[in-house]
Amino acid sequence: MSHKRIPKRKAAIAAGSVAALGAAALLLPNANASQTDAKDAGPKTLKAADASDLASLLATQLGDAYGGAYYDAAKKQVVVNVVGDNSNVVDAVEKAGAVPRSVDNSLAALKSAARTLKTDATIPGTAWSVDPKTNQLRVTADSTVTGANWNKLTSTVGSLGSGMATVKKSAGTLKTFVDGGDAIFGGGARCSLGFNVTASDGSPAFLTAGHCGVAAKQWSDTQDGAPIATVDQATFPGDGDFSLVKYDDPNTQANSVVNVGNGQTVAINQAADAAVGQQVFRMGSTTGLNDGNVTGLDATVNYPEGTVTGLIQTDVCAEPGDSGGSLFTQDGSAIGLTSGGSGDCTVGGETFFQPVTTALTATGATLGAGAGAGAGDASATAGAEPSDPAASDPAAGDQSGAGDQSGTGDQSGAGADQSGAAGDNQSGTGADDGSGMVSSNG
């Protein structure tokens, strides 16, 4: 475990076995690499973290002519979808340093279509998000959506009109990823720590998934260990999937880093909105470090426990126990918290994340450690480069305890007595049934 039982705990994010050494090799040598804007005329070359800012600016300026935007990672450019043939709009996009692209659907129309899906096709096992690359809604149905529910979903999508949405059938099952892992433990459930933050009252805290926060009030850094943190706020299901958990020891040293295994950390220096097309990395206590790309925004996921809105969709894999784990970028931007999805890290699948920016705004927390809480120490270890990540021993250091993931005991009643335990912001309580799903009791 990365959380040491000392008064001033260096609370880096817990790492399980590093299952994706390829991702580590890609990330670590360039963790603090700088990217500079091109000096040539034409579209700006931008960091992925800056793409969402430019897109938001143009969305405000273009109004109904705006059809969304995405990040072209190969060219490091922002592509902006433009509806209609107004030359003034095209000029505005080009002057802002983005690349205009003609499309049929405005972002407003796509969001209207998403509201129709929410009204007419909120079916457990379904999800949808805005995909600016296809200029359509990306609709997913898992293996449980059959018969009348499948017919209802496809007929609703058809009613939206041609070119408005596509439906993909997933072989897996949409679920929250709480089960297994060796990061944080509470009430029989096990999750992953996301990002260390400072609560609005100045106390050290961390963010994790909301379905973890409603499953248990107190959390430990070891299985069956003494609690080290208590849930302050939790939201799930509904308008997000996030929890603010305060460390019980006010002197906890909560560094703003992600522990990516083998003694390596990456400094987290800011929170940023996701951009479709950008590369992201996910760290979780079960599957370690994995990477992929953002594929959709403003996703709605209909879990068995209820509907969650406003999520990020990616093609990064995840498995039970990764819930709450950190989604971040190569240059140290905090992007999301692992919520759930379908599939696993063998066959792949879709995974959804709670935006960190939304969680910070809702909880009033700020990213990183407060004054005197050890923020300076984070930069000293961040971005350390292994001489040969591919040759590293996955079982080295704290990761040797990964085998403890078996034998968690009877989880069928986990969290059953936790109603209201996580504060007034809870919208339900959860019990881990050991199947990788959190069933709502609220």
C-alpha positions as CSV (number, residue, x, y, z in Angstrom):
1,M,0.0,0.0,0.0
2,S,1.1,3.6,-0.6
3,H,-0.6,4.9,2.5
4,K,1.7,4.5,5.4
5,R,0.4,4.4,9.0
6,I,2.4,7.4,10.2
7,P,1.0,10.7,11.6
8,K,1.9,12.6,8.5
9,R,0.9,10.1,5.8
10,K,2.2,10.5,2.3
11,A,-1.2,9.8,0.8
12,A,-0.3,9.1,-2.8
13,I,-2.8,7.2,-4.9
14,A,-2.7,3.4,-4.1
15,A,-1.4,1.3,-6.9
16,G,-2.2,-2.4,-7.6
17,S,-0.2,-4.5,-10.0
18,V,1.0,-2.5,-13.0
19,A,-0.7,-4.6,-15.7
20,A,0.1,-2.2,-18.5
21,L,3.8,-1.6,-18.6
22,G,3.4,-0.3,-22.1
23,A,1.3,2.6,-20.7
24,A,4.0,3.2,-18.1
25,A,6.7,3.3,-20.7
26,L,4.6,5.8,-22.7
27,L,3.7,8.0,-19.8
28,L,6.7,8.2,-17.4
29,P,9.6,9.3,-19.6
30,N,7.4,12.2,-20.8
31,A,5.5,13.0,-17.7
32,N,6.8,16.6,-17.5
33,A,7.6,17.0,-21.2
34,S,6.7,20.5,-22.5
35,Q,4.8,21.1,-25.6
36,T,5.1,24.4,-27.4
37,D,2.8,26.1,-29.9
38,A,3.8,26.1,-33.5
39,K,5.2,29.4,-34.8
40,D,3.9,28.7,-38.3
41,A,0.7,30.4,-39.5
42,G,-2.5,28.3,-39.5
43,P,-4.2,26.3,-36.8
44,K,-2.6,26.4,-33.4
45,T,-0.9,23.3,-32.0
46,L,-2.2,22.8,-28.4
47,K,-1.9,20.6,-25.5
48,A,-4.9,18.3,-25.1
49,A,-5.6,20.0,-21.7
50,D,-6.0,23.3,-23.5
51,A,-8.4,22.0,-26.2
52,S,-11.5,22.1,-24.0
53,D,-10.9,25.8,-23.2
54,L,-10.7,26.8,-26.8
55,A,-13.8,24.6,-27.6
56,S,-15.7,26.3,-24.8
57,L,-14.8,29.7,-26.0
58,L,-16.0,29.0,-29.6
59,A,-19.1,27.3,-28.3
60,T,-20.1,30.6,-26.7
61,Q,-19.2,32.6,-29.8
62,L,-20.8,30.4,-32.5
63,G,-24.2,29.7,-30.9
64,D,-26.4,27.4,-32.9
65,A,-23.7,27.0,-35.6
66,Y,-21.5,25.1,-33.1
67,G,-21.6,21.3,-33.6
68,G,-19.1,20.3,-31.0
69,A,-15.3,19.9,-31.1
70,Y,-12.6,17.3,-30.7
71,Y,-8.9,17.1,-30.3
72,D,-6.8,15.7,-33.2
73,A,-4.0,14.1,-31.2
74,A,-1.8,13.4,-34.2
75,K,-1.7,17.1,-35.3
76,K,-2.3,18.6,-31.9
77,Q,-5.1,20.7,-33.3
78,V,-8.7,21.4,-32.2
79,V,-11.3,20.5,-34.9
80,V,-14.6,22.5,-34.6
81,N,-17.8,21.2,-36.1
82,V,-19.7,24.0,-37.9
83,V,-23.3,23.8,-39.1
84,G,-24.2,25.8,-42.2
85,D,-22.1,27.7,-44.7
86,N,-21.7,31.1,-42.9
87,S,-18.3,32.3,-43.9
88,N,-18.1,34.6,-40.8
89,V,-18.4,31.5,-38.6
90,V,-15.7,29.7,-40.5
91,D,-13.5,32.8,-40.2
92,A,-14.1,33.0,-36.4
93,V,-13.0,29.4,-36.0
94,E,-9.8,29.9,-38.1
95,K,-8.9,33.1,-36.3
96,A,-9.2,31.3,-33.0
97,G,-6.6,28.8,-34.2
98,A,-9.0,25.9,-34.7
99,V,-9.8,23.8,-37.8
100,P,-13.5,24.2,-39.1
101,R,-15.3,21.1,-40.2
102,S,-18.8,21.2,-41.9
103,V,-21.4,19.0,-40.2
104,D,-25.2,18.5,-40.1
105,N,-26.0,18.4,-36.4
106,S,-25.6,21.3,-34.0
107,L,-24.6,20.5,-30.4
108,A,-27.9,21.9,-29.3
109,A,-29.7,19.4,-31.6
110,L,-27.6,16.5,-30.2
111,K,-28.4,17.5,-26.6
112,S,-32.1,17.7,-27.5
113,A,-31.9,14.2,-28.9
114,A,-30.2,13.1,-25.7
115,R,-33.1,14.5,-23.7
116,T,-35.5,12.5,-25.8
117,L,-33.5,9.3,-25.0
118,K,-33.7,10.1,-21.3
119,T,-37.4,10.6,-21.5
120,D,-38.3,7.6,-23.7
121,A,-35.5,5.1,-23.3
122,T,-34.0,5.2,-19.8
123,I,-33.4,1.5,-19.6
124,P,-30.9,-0.2,-17.3
125,G,-27.9,-1.3,-19.2
126,T,-27.9,1.6,-21.7
127,A,-25.7,4.7,-22.1
128,W,-25.3,7.5,-24.5
129,S,-22.8,10.4,-25.1
130,V,-22.1,13.1,-27.6
131,D,-19.4,12.0,-30.1
132,P,-18.3,15.1,-32.1
133,K,-16.1,13.0,-34.3
134,T,-19.1,11.3,-35.8
135,N,-21.4,14.3,-35.1
136,Q,-23.9,11.9,-33.6
137,L,-25.0,10.4,-30.3
138,R,-23.1,7.2,-29.4
139,V,-25.7,4.9,-27.8
140,T,-24.6,1.7,-26.1
141,A,-26.7,-1.2,-25.0
142,D,-25.2,-4.0,-22.9
143,S,-26.0,-7.7,-23.0
144,T,-29.0,-7.3,-20.6
145,V,-30.9,-5.1,-23.1
146,T,-33.0,-7.6,-25.1
147,G,-36.6,-8.2,-26.3
148,A,-39.0,-5.3,-25.6
149,N,-36.3,-3.1,-24.1
150,W,-34.1,-3.5,-27.2
151,N,-37.0,-2.7,-29.5
152,K,-37.9,0.3,-27.4
153,L,-34.3,1.6,-27.5
154,T,-33.9,1.1,-31.3
155,S,-37.3,2.6,-32.1
156,T,-36.5,5.7,-30.0
157,V,-33.2,6.1,-31.7
158,G,-34.9,5.8,-35.1
159,S,-37.4,8.5,-34.1
160,L,-34.5,11.0,-33.7
161,G,-34.0,11.0,-37.4
162,S,-31.3,9.8,-39.8
163,G,-27.7,10.7,-38.9
164,M,-28.6,11.7,-35.3
165,A,-27.5,8.6,-33.3
166,T,-25.9,5.1,-33.7
167,V,-26.5,2.1,-31.5
168,K,-23.8,-0.3,-30.5
169,K,-24.4,-3.6,-28.7
170,S,-21.9,-4.4,-25.9
171,A,-21.1,-8.0,-24.9
172,G,-20.5,-7.0,-21.3
173,T,-22.7,-5.6,-18.6
174,L,-22.7,-1.9,-17.5
175,K,-21.8,-1.8,-13.8
176,T,-20.0,0.2,-11.3
177,F,-16.5,-1.1,-10.6
178,V,-16.5,-1.6,-6.9
179,D,-15.0,-5.0,-5.9
180,G,-11.5,-6.3,-5.5
181,G,-8.4,-4.3,-5.2
182,D,-6.1,-3.2,-2.4
183,A,-6.5,0.6,-2.3
184,I,-9.2,1.7,0.1
185,F,-11.6,-0.4,2.1
186,G,-14.9,0.4,3.7
187,G,-18.0,-1.6,4.8
188,G,-16.9,-4.7,2.9
189,A,-16.4,-2.7,-0.4
190,R,-13.1,-1.9,-1.9
191,C,-12.3,1.0,-4.2
192,S,-9.5,3.2,-5.5
193,L,-8.4,6.6,-4.3
194,G,-8.8,9.2,-7.0
195,F,-7.0,12.5,-6.2
196,N,-5.9,14.2,-3.0
197,V,-7.6,17.5,-2.5
198,T,-8.1,20.2,0.1
199,A,-11.6,20.5,1.5
200,S,-13.3,23.9,1.7
201,D,-12.5,24.1,5.4
202,G,-8.8,23.5,4.7
203,S,-8.6,19.9,5.8
204,P,-6.9,17.2,3.8
205,A,-9.2,15.0,1.8
206,F,-9.5,12.9,-1.4
207,L,-12.0,12.3,-4.1
208,T,-13.3,8.9,-5.1
209,A,-16.4,7.5,-6.7
210,G,-19.8,8.4,-5.3
211,H,-21.0,4.8,-5.3
212,C,-18.1,4.1,-3.0
213,G,-19.0,6.9,-0.7
214,V,-22.6,5.7,-0.3
215,A,-21.4,2.1,0.3
216,A,-19.5,3.0,3.5
217,K,-19.0,6.0,5.8
218,Q,-15.4,5.2,6.9
219,W,-12.5,4.0,4.8
220,S,-9.2,2.3,5.6
221,D,-5.9,2.0,3.6
222,T,-5.6,-1.7,4.6
223,Q,-8.1,-4.5,4.6
224,D,-9.7,-4.8,8.0
225,G,-7.5,-1.9,9.1
226,A,-8.4,1.1,11.3
227,P,-10.3,3.8,9.4
228,I,-8.2,6.7,8.2
229,A,-10.9,8.8,6.5
230,T,-14.6,9.6,6.7
231,V,-17.0,10.4,3.9
232,D,-18.1,14.1,3.9
233,Q,-20.2,14.3,0.8
234,A,-21.4,11.7,-1.7
235,T,-23.5,11.9,-4.9
236,F,-24.7,8.7,-6.7
237,P,-26.8,8.1,-8.6
238,G,-28.1,11.4,-10.2
239,D,-26.0,14.3,-11.2
240,G,-22.7,12.6,-11.0
241,D,-20.7,9.8,-9.2
242,F,-18.3,11.4,-6.8
243,S,-17.4,11.5,-3.1
244,L,-15.3,13.8,-0.9
245,V,-13.7,11.9,1.9
246,K,-11.8,13.7,4.6
247,Y,-8.7,12.3,6.3
248,D,-9.3,11.8,10.0
249,D,-5.8,13.0,10.9
250,P,-5.7,16.8,10.1
251,N,-1.9,16.5,9.8
252,T,-2.1,14.0,6.9
253,Q,0.3,14.8,4.2
254,A,-1.8,14.5,1.1
255,N,0.5,15.0,-1.9
256,S,-1.0,15.9,-5.3
257,V,0.5,13.0,-7.2
258,V,-0.6,9.8,-8.8
259,N,1.3,6.7,-7.9
260,V,1.7,4.7,-11.1
261,G,3.7,1.8,-9.6
262,N,7.3,0.7,-9.3
263,G,8.1,3.8,-7.1
264,Q,7.1,6.2,-9.8
265,T,4.7,9.2,-9.3
266,V,3.3,11.8,-11.7
267,A,2.6,15.3,-10.3
268,I,-1.0,16.5,-10.7
269,N,-0.9,20.2,-11.1
270,Q,-4.4,21.2,-12.3
271,A,-7.9,20.0,-13.1
272,A,-9.0,20.1,-16.7
273,D,-12.1,19.3,-18.7
274,A,-11.9,16.3,-21.1
275,A,-11.7,16.7,-24.9
276,V,-12.8,14.0,-27.3
277,G,-9.7,12.6,-29.0
278,Q,-7.2,13.3,-26.2
279,Q,-5.1,10.5,-24.7
280,V,-5.7,9.8,-21.1
281,F,-4.2,7.4,-18.5
282,R,-6.2,5.6,-15.8
283,M,-4.7,4.2,-12.5
284,G,-6.7,1.7,-10.5
285,S,-5.9,-0.6,-7.6
286,T,-7.0,-3.8,-9.6
287,T,-5.6,-3.3,-13.1
288,G,-2.9,-0.7,-12.5
289,L,-2.0,1.8,-15.2
290,N,-3.8,1.7,-18.6
291,D,-4.2,4.3,-21.3
292,G,-6.7,5.1,-24.1
293,N,-8.7,8.0,-25.5
294,V,-11.7,10.1,-24.7
295,T,-14.6,9.0,-27.0
296,G,-17.6,11.0,-25.8
297,L,-18.8,13.7,-23.4
298,D,-21.9,14.5,-21.4
299,A,-22.6,10.8,-21.1
300,T,-25.7,9.4,-19.5
301,V,-25.3,5.9,-18.0
302,N,-28.3,3.8,-16.8
303,Y,-26.7,1.6,-14.1
304,P,-28.9,-0.9,-12.2
305,E,-28.8,1.5,-9.2
306,G,-30.1,4.4,-11.2
307,T,-29.2,6.9,-13.9
308,V,-26.0,9.0,-13.7
309,T,-25.5,12.0,-16.0
310,G,-22.6,14.2,-17.1
311,L,-19.9,11.6,-17.4
312,I,-16.9,11.2,-19.7
313,Q,-16.8,8.1,-22.0
314,T,-13.5,6.5,-23.0
315,D,-12.1,3.3,-24.4
316,V,-9.7,2.8,-21.4
317,C,-10.3,-0.6,-19.8
318,A,-11.2,-1.0,-16.1
319,E,-12.3,-3.8,-13.8
320,P,-13.9,-4.2,-10.3
321,G,-11.8,-2.5,-7.7
322,D,-10.8,0.4,-10.0
323,S,-13.8,2.4,-9.0
324,G,-12.9,6.0,-8.0
325,G,-9.4,5.7,-9.5
326,S,-7.7,8.6,-11.2
327,L,-8.0,9.5,-14.9
328,F,-5.3,12.0,-15.9
329,T,-3.1,13.2,-18.7
330,Q,0.5,13.0,-19.5
331,D,1.2,16.6,-18.5
332,G,-0.4,16.2,-15.1
333,S,-4.0,17.3,-15.5
334,A,-6.7,15.6,-13.4
335,I,-9.5,14.6,-15.7
336,G,-11.8,12.1,-14.0
337,L,-12.8,9.5,-11.4
338,T,-13.6,5.9,-12.5
339,S,-17.3,5.3,-12.4
340,G,-18.1,2.1,-14.3
341,G,-18.6,0.5,-17.6
342,S,-18.7,-2.8,-19.4
343,G,-16.0,-5.3,-20.4
344,D,-12.6,-5.8,-18.8
345,C,-8.9,-5.4,-19.5
346,T,-8.8,-8.6,-21.5
347,V,-11.5,-8.0,-24.0
348,G,-11.8,-4.2,-23.6
349,G,-15.0,-2.2,-23.4
350,E,-16.4,1.2,-22.5
351,T,-15.6,3.0,-19.3
352,F,-17.2,6.1,-17.9
353,F,-15.7,8.7,-15.6
354,Q,-16.9,11.5,-13.3
355,P,-15.3,14.8,-14.5
356,V,-13.0,16.1,-11.7
357,T,-13.9,19.7,-12.5
358,T,-17.6,19.1,-11.7
359,A,-16.7,17.2,-8.5
360,L,-14.5,20.0,-7.3
361,T,-17.2,22.6,-8.0
362,A,-19.9,20.6,-6.3
363,T,-17.9,19.8,-3.1
364,G,-16.1,23.1,-2.8
365,A,-12.7,21.3,-2.7
366,T,-9.5,22.4,-4.4
367,L,-7.0,20.1,-6.1
368,G,-3.9,19.2,-4.2
369,A,-2.6,19.8,-0.7
370,G,-3.2,22.9,1.3
371,A,-0.5,25.1,2.9
372,G,1.9,23.0,5.0
373,A,0.4,19.8,3.8
374,G,3.3,18.7,1.9
375,A,2.5,19.9,-1.6
376,G,6.2,20.7,-2.1
377,D,7.2,17.1,-1.7
378,A,5.1,16.0,-4.6
379,S,7.1,17.8,-7.2
380,A,10.3,16.2,-5.9
381,T,9.3,12.7,-6.9
382,A,6.9,13.5,-9.8
383,G,7.9,12.4,-13.2
384,A,10.8,10.2,-12.1
385,E,12.0,8.1,-15.1
386,P,12.7,4.4,-14.7
387,S,15.7,3.4,-16.8
388,D,13.7,0.6,-18.4
389,P,10.0,0.4,-17.4
390,A,9.4,-2.7,-19.5
391,A,12.0,-4.5,-17.5
392,S,10.6,-3.5,-14.2
393,D,9.3,-6.2,-11.8
394,P,5.5,-5.9,-11.5
395,A,5.6,-7.5,-8.1
396,A,8.2,-5.1,-6.7
397,G,7.7,-2.9,-3.7
398,D,4.2,-2.4,-2.3
399,Q,2.6,-4.3,-5.1
400,S,3.6,-7.6,-3.7
401,G,0.4,-7.6,-1.6
402,A,-1.9,-7.7,-4.6
403,G,-2.7,-11.3,-3.8
404,D,-4.6,-10.2,-0.8
405,Q,-7.5,-9.3,-3.1
406,S,-9.0,-12.7,-2.6
407,G,-11.0,-13.6,0.4
408,T,-12.8,-10.4,1.2
409,G,-15.4,-12.3,3.2
410,D,-19.1,-12.0,3.0
411,Q,-19.9,-8.7,1.2
412,S,-23.6,-9.3,0.8
413,G,-24.5,-7.0,3.6
414,A,-21.9,-4.4,3.1
415,G,-23.1,-0.9,3.6
416,A,-26.6,-2.0,4.6
417,D,-26.5,0.2,7.6
418,Q,-25.0,3.2,5.9
419,S,-28.1,5.2,5.0
420,G,-27.3,8.8,5.6
421,A,-23.8,8.0,6.8
422,A,-22.1,9.9,4.1
423,G,-23.9,13.2,4.6
424,D,-26.9,15.0,3.4
425,N,-25.9,14.9,-0.3
426,Q,-26.4,11.1,-0.6
427,S,-29.0,9.9,-2.9
428,G,-28.9,6.3,-1.9
429,T,-27.0,3.6,-0.1
430,G,-25.1,0.7,-1.6
431,A,-24.3,-2.8,-0.7
432,D,-21.5,-4.7,-2.5
433,D,-22.9,-8.1,-3.5
434,G,-19.4,-9.3,-4.5
435,S,-20.3,-9.4,-8.2
436,G,-18.7,-6.1,-9.1
437,M,-22.0,-4.2,-8.8
438,V,-23.3,-1.9,-6.1
439,S,-27.0,-2.4,-5.5
440,S,-28.9,0.6,-4.2
441,N,-31.0,0.3,-1.1
442,G,-32.0,3.9,-0.9
